[in-house]
Amino acid sequence: MIPLNDIAKGNNRNLNAFFVYNRILRKLWADRYIYLLLLPGFVFFAMFSYVPMYGIVLAFKKYMVNMGIIGSPWIGFYNFEKLFKMPDFWRALRNTVIISFQRLLFEFPVPVILALMLNELRRNFGKRFMQTVFTFPYFLSWIVVTGLVFYFFYENGVINLIMMTLGYDKQSLLISNKFFRPLLYITSNWKNMGWSAIIYLAAIASVDMELYETSVLDGANRWQQTWHVTLPGIRATIAIMLILAAGNIMNAGFDQVFNMYNPMVYEVSDILDTFIYRRAFTAKSDFGQSAAVTLFKAIINLSLLLGADRAAKSIGEVGIF
């Protein structure tokens, strides 16, 4: 026979669960329009990020087209063993790490600096105009940007014509190993810095104006206000963006590199994403190895993201998790 106390406790738990569930439903209904705005993003990531994750099993299989992903035979870690013996993989890994870290060095600070400079413009019209000018290139595809780069830098391009006019010889800049990576960072900054600066401008807008007024009373000039008020005010945003950038180290910018590189600069430009592309979409396609590289990238990125988040918290900054 079940004691009455146990029955009462079970009823109380069920009743509490009912009230919690009912409260959640009421809150969801009250904020239904906000969740409706989130729905397209949720569907996008569900369809293109989570549903395809079952394809990860290809990293441990020998893919047979007639048998499909599920029916293909298991081969364990053979794809990884074969991959780690390929010189092209290690070259792509080295280039990916170098390019990604150099992007952090040469690209990450640029939007922050641009946002600080735009914030110093006193007239709203000038600020909006300059923000529009810097943001517009973001909406150009990398195919268009690459076309402009070729127009300026190929052998008979504008840059070489100017150099010849000044008495210098032609330079094959687009097939130069020394010039390729700087060209990546220059074009990426030109295209993306305006869009990325929007995040920092929004953070600057949230800084309490009383702090600026107090600093003026203390005799601070514009530079001192920027250094001691604006930058500390957006430090949390910078930390979060840096954590996200650290979790993206293994993605060195496929769209840009794929459109701009050529076989002459493979030594410094071939990254993991372009390596995956060639392994998957050439005459000797190997989807198993492509999936193995993708899984390897994902594990490294996740480790770096969690490590950066832990490091940020250890020095007193905000984290993501």
C-alpha positions in Angstrom: 0.0 0.0 0.0 1.4 3.5 -1.1 1.7 5.9 1.8 -0.5 9.0 1.6 2.6 11.3 2.0 4.2 9.8 -1.1 1.0 10.3 -3.1 0.8 13.9 -1.9 4.4 14.6 -2.8 3.8 13.1 -6.3 0.7 15.3 -6.8 2.7 18.4 -5.6 5.5 17.7 -8.1 3.0 17.2 -10.9 1.2 20.4 -9.9 4.4 22.4 -9.8 5.5 21.0 -13.2 2.1 22.0 -14.6 2.4 25.6 -13.3 6.0 25.9 -14.6 4.9 24.6 -18.0 1.9 26.9 -18.1 4.1 29.9 -17.1 6.5 29.1 -19.9 3.7 28.8 -22.4 2.3 32.2 -21.3 5.7 33.8 -21.7 6.2 32.3 -25.1 2.8 33.6 -26.2 3.5 37.1 -24.8 6.8 37.3 -26.8 5.5 35.4 -29.8 6.4 38.1 -32.3 10.0 38.1 -31.1 10.2 34.3 -31.5 8.6 34.7 -34.9 11.5 37.0 -35.9 13.9 34.3 -34.6 12.2 31.5 -36.6 14.0 32.1 -40.0 17.4 32.0 -38.3 16.5 28.9 -36.4 15.2 27.1 -39.5 18.4 28.2 -41.4 20.8 26.8 -38.9 18.7 23.7 -38.3 18.6 22.9 -42.1 22.1 23.8 -43.0 24.1 23.2 -39.8 22.4 20.5 -37.7 20.6 18.3 -40.1 23.7 17.7 -42.3 25.7 16.6 -39.2 24.8 13.0 -39.8 27.2 13.2 -42.7 30.1 13.2 -40.2 29.9 9.4 -40.2 31.5 9.6 -43.7 34.8 10.3 -41.9 34.8 6.7 -40.7 33.4 5.1 -43.8 34.5 4.2 -47.4 31.8 6.1 -49.3 30.1 4.1 -52.0 27.7 6.0 -54.2 25.4 3.1 -54.9 25.2 2.2 -51.1 24.7 5.8 -49.8 26.0 7.2 -46.5 24.3 4.8 -44.2 25.0 1.7 -46.3 28.7 2.4 -47.0 31.2 0.1 -45.1 32.9 1.2 -41.9 36.7 1.6 -42.1 37.4 3.1 -38.7 40.2 5.7 -38.6 41.7 4.8 -42.0 40.7 8.1 -43.5 42.5 10.0 -40.8 45.6 7.8 -41.0 45.8 8.3 -44.8 45.1 12.0 -44.3 47.9 12.6 -41.8 50.4 11.0 -44.2 49.6 13.5 -47.0 52.1 16.4 -47.4 49.4 18.6 -49.0 47.3 18.3 -45.8 50.1 19.5 -43.6 50.8 22.4 -46.0 47.1 23.3 -46.0 47.0 23.1 -42.2 50.1 25.3 -41.8 48.7 27.9 -44.2 45.4 27.9 -42.4 46.9 28.6 -39.0 49.3 31.2 -40.4 46.6 33.1 -42.3 44.1 32.9 -39.5 46.5 34.2 -36.9 47.7 37.0 -39.2 44.1 37.9 -39.8 43.7 38.4 -36.1 46.7 40.6 -36.1 46.1 42.7 -39.2 42.2 42.6 -39.5 40.7 42.2 -36.0 41.8 45.7 -34.7 40.8 47.6 -37.9 37.0 47.6 -37.3 37.6 48.7 -33.7 39.8 51.6 -34.8 37.3 52.5 -37.6 34.4 52.6 -35.1 36.4 54.9 -32.7 37.2 57.2 -35.6 33.6 57.4 -36.8 32.5 58.1 -33.3 34.7 61.1 -33.2 32.8 62.7 -36.1 30.6 65.5 -34.7 28.1 65.9 -37.5 25.6 63.1 -37.8 25.3 63.5 -41.6 29.1 63.1 -42.0 29.1 60.1 -39.7 26.3 58.3 -41.6 27.8 59.2 -44.9 31.2 57.8 -44.0 29.7 54.7 -42.4 27.8 54.1 -45.6 30.9 54.5 -47.7 32.8 52.0 -45.5 30.0 49.5 -45.3 29.1 49.4 -49.0 32.0 47.0 -50.1 30.6 44.3 -47.7 27.7 43.8 -50.1 30.0 43.0 -53.0 30.6 39.3 -53.6 34.2 38.0 -53.5 33.9 37.3 -57.2 33.3 41.0 -57.9 36.2 42.0 -55.5 38.5 39.5 -57.1 37.7 41.0 -60.5 38.7 44.4 -59.3 41.9 42.9 -57.8 42.8 41.3 -61.1 42.0 44.6 -63.0 44.4 46.5 -60.7 47.2 43.9 -60.2 47.5 41.7 -63.3 50.5 42.2 -65.6 48.9 44.9 -67.7 46.8 46.3 -64.8 46.6 49.7 -63.4 49.3 49.2 -60.7 51.8 47.9 -63.3 51.1 50.7 -65.7 51.8 53.2 -62.9 55.0 51.4 -62.0 56.1 51.4 -65.6 55.3 55.2 -65.8 57.6 55.7 -62.8 60.4 53.7 -64.4 60.0 50.4 -62.7 59.6 47.0 -64.3 56.4 45.0 -64.4 55.7 42.7 -61.4 53.7 39.5 -61.6 52.0 40.3 -58.3 49.1 37.9 -58.5 51.5 34.9 -58.7 53.9 36.2 -56.1 54.1 34.1 -52.9 55.3 37.2 -51.0 52.4 39.4 -52.1 49.5 37.0 -51.9 48.9 37.0 -48.1 49.2 40.8 -47.7 46.7 41.1 -50.6 44.3 38.9 -48.7 44.4 41.1 -45.6 44.2 44.4 -47.5 41.1 43.3 -49.6 39.4 41.7 -46.6 39.8 44.9 -44.5 38.5 47.0 -47.4 35.5 44.7 -47.8 34.5 43.9 -44.2 35.8 46.6 -41.9 32.7 48.8 -42.3 30.3 46.1 -41.6 32.2 44.8 -38.6 32.5 48.3 -37.2 28.7 48.4 -36.8 28.9 46.1 -33.8 31.4 48.3 -32.1 29.5 51.5 -33.0 26.4 50.0 -31.3 28.5 49.2 -28.2 29.9 52.7 -28.1 26.3 54.1 -28.3 25.5 52.2 -25.1 28.3 53.9 -23.1 26.9 56.1 -20.4 27.1 59.8 -21.5 27.6 60.9 -17.9 31.0 59.3 -18.0 32.1 61.6 -20.8 30.6 64.6 -19.0 32.5 63.7 -15.9 35.8 63.2 -17.8 35.4 66.6 -19.4 35.0 68.1 -15.9 38.2 66.4 -14.9 40.0 68.0 -17.9 40.2 65.0 -20.2 40.7 65.7 -23.9 39.2 63.7 -26.8 42.1 61.2 -26.9 41.9 60.6 -23.1 38.1 60.2 -23.3 38.5 57.5 -26.0 41.2 55.7 -24.1 39.7 55.9 -20.6 36.0 55.9 -21.3 35.1 54.6 -24.8 37.5 51.6 -24.9 36.7 50.3 -21.4 33.0 50.7 -22.3 33.3 48.4 -25.3 35.9 46.0 -23.8 33.3 43.3 -23.2 32.2 43.4 -26.9 35.8 43.2 -28.0 36.4 40.2 -25.8 33.3 38.4 -27.1 34.3 39.1 -30.7 37.8 37.9 -30.0 36.6 34.7 -28.5 34.4 34.1 -31.6 37.4 34.8 -33.8 39.5 32.3 -31.9 36.8 29.7 -32.4 37.1 30.3 -36.2 40.8 29.8 -36.6 40.5 26.7 -38.8 38.3 28.7 -41.2 40.7 31.0 -43.0 38.2 32.5 -45.5 37.3 30.0 -48.2 35.3 32.4 -50.4 38.1 34.9 -50.6 41.0 32.5 -51.0 39.2 30.2 -53.5 38.4 33.2 -55.8 41.9 34.8 -55.5 44.4 31.9 -55.4 45.9 30.0 -58.3 48.3 27.0 -58.6 51.3 29.3 -58.7 50.7 30.4 -55.1 49.4 27.1 -53.6 52.5 27.0 -51.3 51.2 30.0 -49.3 47.5 30.1 -50.1 46.2 26.5 -50.0 44.1 26.2 -46.8 42.1 23.4 -45.4 38.9 24.5 -47.0 40.4 24.6 -50.5 42.0 21.3 -49.8 38.6 19.8 -48.9 37.1 21.3 -52.0 39.7 19.6 -54.2 39.4 16.3 -52.4 35.6 16.3 -52.7 35.0 17.8 -56.2 37.7 16.5 -58.5 37.9 13.5 -60.8 39.3 11.4 -57.9 36.8 12.7 -55.3 37.1 11.2 -51.8 34.2 12.3 -49.6 35.5 10.2 -46.7 38.7 12.2 -46.5 36.8 15.5 -47.0 34.5 14.6 -44.0 37.6 13.6 -42.0 39.2 17.0 -42.5 35.9 18.8 -41.7 35.6 16.8 -38.5 39.2 17.6 -37.6 38.6 21.3 -38.2 35.4 21.3 -36.1 37.1 19.6 -33.1 40.0 22.1 -33.2 37.7 25.1 -33.5 35.6 23.9 -30.6 38.6 23.4 -28.5 39.9 26.9 -29.3 36.5 28.4 -28.6 36.2 26.8 -25.2 39.9 27.6 -24.4 39.5 31.3 -25.4 36.3 31.5 -23.4 38.0 30.1 -20.3 41.0 32.4 -20.7 38.8 35.4 -21.0 37.0 34.5 -17.8 40.2 33.9 -16.0 41.3 37.5 -16.5 38.0 38.9 -15.5 36.4 39.4 -18.9 32.9 38.3 -19.9 32.6 34.9 -21.7 30.1 33.2 -23.9 29.4 30.1 -22.0 
